[in-house]
Amino acid sequence: MPNKEIEFNITHPIWRLFYPKSTFTIDKKGDTCVFTARTYLRPGWLFTKLAKDQLEESITHVKEEGENLKKLLEEN
Protein backbone atom coordinates (compact mmCIF):
# COMPACT_ATOMS: atom_id res chain seq x y z
CA MET A 1 0.00 0.00 0.00
CA PRO A 2 2.69 2.57 -0.77
CA ASN A 3 1.85 6.22 -1.35
CA LYS A 4 -1.39 6.08 0.64
CA GLU A 5 -2.75 8.41 3.30
CA ILE A 6 -5.45 7.69 5.85
CA GLU A 7 -6.94 10.76 7.51
CA PHE A 8 -9.50 10.90 10.27
CA ASN A 9 -11.19 13.68 12.20
CA ILE A 10 -12.79 13.97 15.60
CA THR A 11 -16.57 14.30 15.22
CA HIS A 12 -17.25 16.27 18.41
CA PRO A 13 -17.33 19.97 17.40
CA ILE A 14 -15.60 21.32 20.52
CA TRP A 15 -12.83 18.68 20.60
CA ARG A 16 -12.29 19.30 16.88
CA LEU A 17 -11.21 22.88 17.67
CA PHE A 18 -8.23 21.54 19.59
CA TYR A 19 -7.62 18.29 17.73
CA PRO A 20 -8.49 18.86 14.06
CA LYS A 21 -7.15 15.64 12.51
CA SER A 22 -4.73 12.75 12.48
CA THR A 23 -3.11 11.10 9.49
CA PHE A 24 -1.27 7.90 8.74
CA THR A 25 0.87 7.86 5.59
CA ILE A 26 2.62 5.01 3.85
CA ASP A 27 5.41 6.09 1.50
CA LYS A 28 7.55 3.87 -0.70
CA LYS A 29 11.27 4.13 0.01
CA GLY A 30 13.34 1.80 -2.12
CA ASP A 31 12.19 -1.78 -1.57
CA THR A 32 10.37 -0.92 1.67
CA CYS A 33 7.69 1.45 2.91
CA VAL A 34 7.85 4.10 5.62
CA PHE A 35 4.82 4.35 7.92
CA THR A 36 4.27 7.79 9.51
CA ALA A 37 1.60 8.83 12.03
CA ARG A 38 0.84 12.53 12.53
CA THR A 39 -1.46 14.13 15.06
CA TYR A 40 -2.40 17.77 14.60
CA LEU A 41 -3.06 19.60 17.86
CA ARG A 42 -4.04 23.16 18.73
CA PRO A 43 -4.29 22.84 22.50
CA GLY A 44 -3.50 26.37 23.63
CA TRP A 45 -2.35 27.13 27.14
CA LEU A 46 -5.81 27.03 28.75
CA PHE A 47 -6.72 23.66 27.27
CA THR A 48 -3.33 22.28 28.28
CA LYS A 49 -3.93 23.36 31.88
CA LEU A 50 -7.56 22.22 32.14
CA ALA A 51 -7.45 18.96 30.19
CA LYS A 52 -3.87 17.73 30.49
CA ASP A 53 -4.88 14.16 31.37
CA GLN A 54 -7.36 13.91 28.49
CA LEU A 55 -4.78 15.29 26.08
CA GLU A 56 -2.19 12.72 27.17
CA GLU A 57 -4.77 9.92 26.92
CA SER A 58 -5.69 11.03 23.41
CA ILE A 59 -2.07 11.10 22.28
CA THR A 60 -1.49 7.63 23.76
CA HIS A 61 -4.63 6.32 22.05
CA VAL A 62 -3.62 7.65 18.62
CA LYS A 63 -0.14 6.16 19.05
CA GLU A 64 -1.63 2.75 19.90
CA GLU A 65 -3.99 2.91 16.91
CA GLY A 66 -1.07 3.72 14.62
CA GLU A 67 0.92 0.78 15.96
CA ASN A 68 -2.08 -1.53 15.46
CA LEU A 69 -2.59 -0.29 11.89
CA LYS A 70 1.10 -0.75 11.14
CA LYS A 71 0.97 -4.37 12.38
CA LEU A 72 -2.10 -5.09 10.25
CA LEU A 73 -0.44 -3.65 7.15
CA GLU A 74 2.77 -5.60 7.74
CA GLU A 75 0.83 -8.87 8.15
CA ASN A 76 -0.96 -8.41 4.84
C-alpha positions as CSV (number, residue, x, y, z in Angstrom):
1,M,0.0,0.0,0.0
2,P,2.7,2.6,-0.8
3,N,1.8,6.2,-1.3
4,K,-1.4,6.1,0.6
5,E,-2.7,8.4,3.3
6,I,-5.5,7.7,5.9
7,E,-6.9,10.8,7.5
8,F,-9.5,10.9,10.3
9,N,-11.2,13.7,12.2
10,I,-12.8,14.0,15.6
11,T,-16.6,14.3,15.2
12,H,-17.3,16.3,18.4
13,P,-17.3,20.0,17.4
14,I,-15.6,21.3,20.5
15,W,-12.8,18.7,20.6
16,R,-12.3,19.3,16.9
17,L,-11.2,22.9,17.7
18,F,-8.2,21.5,19.6
19,Y,-7.6,18.3,17.7
20,P,-8.5,18.9,14.1
21,K,-7.2,15.6,12.5
22,S,-4.7,12.7,12.5
23,T,-3.1,11.1,9.5
24,F,-1.3,7.9,8.7
25,T,0.9,7.9,5.6
26,I,2.6,5.0,3.9
27,D,5.4,6.1,1.5
28,K,7.5,3.9,-0.7
29,K,11.3,4.1,0.0
30,G,13.3,1.8,-2.1
31,D,12.2,-1.8,-1.6
32,T,10.4,-0.9,1.7
33,C,7.7,1.4,2.9
34,V,7.8,4.1,5.6
35,F,4.8,4.4,7.9
36,T,4.3,7.8,9.5
37,A,1.6,8.8,12.0
38,R,0.8,12.5,12.5
39,T,-1.5,14.1,15.1
40,Y,-2.4,17.8,14.6
41,L,-3.1,19.6,17.9
42,R,-4.0,23.2,18.7
43,P,-4.3,22.8,22.5
44,G,-3.5,26.4,23.6
45,W,-2.4,27.1,27.1
46,L,-5.8,27.0,28.8
47,F,-6.7,23.7,27.3
48,T,-3.3,22.3,28.3
49,K,-3.9,23.4,31.9
50,L,-7.6,22.2,32.1
51,A,-7.4,19.0,30.2
52,K,-3.9,17.7,30.5
53,D,-4.9,14.2,31.4
54,Q,-7.4,13.9,28.5
55,L,-4.8,15.3,26.1
56,E,-2.2,12.7,27.2
57,E,-4.8,9.9,26.9
58,S,-5.7,11.0,23.4
59,I,-2.1,11.1,22.3
60,T,-1.5,7.6,23.8
61,H,-4.6,6.3,22.0
62,V,-3.6,7.7,18.6
63,K,-0.1,6.2,19.0
64,E,-1.6,2.7,19.9
65,E,-4.0,2.9,16.9
66,G,-1.1,3.7,14.6
67,E,0.9,0.8,16.0
68,N,-2.1,-1.5,15.5
69,L,-2.6,-0.3,11.9
70,K,1.1,-0.8,11.1
71,K,1.0,-4.4,12.4
72,L,-2.1,-5.1,10.2
73,L,-0.4,-3.6,7.2
74,E,2.8,-5.6,7.7
75,E,0.8,-8.9,8.2
76,N,-1.0,-8.4,4.8
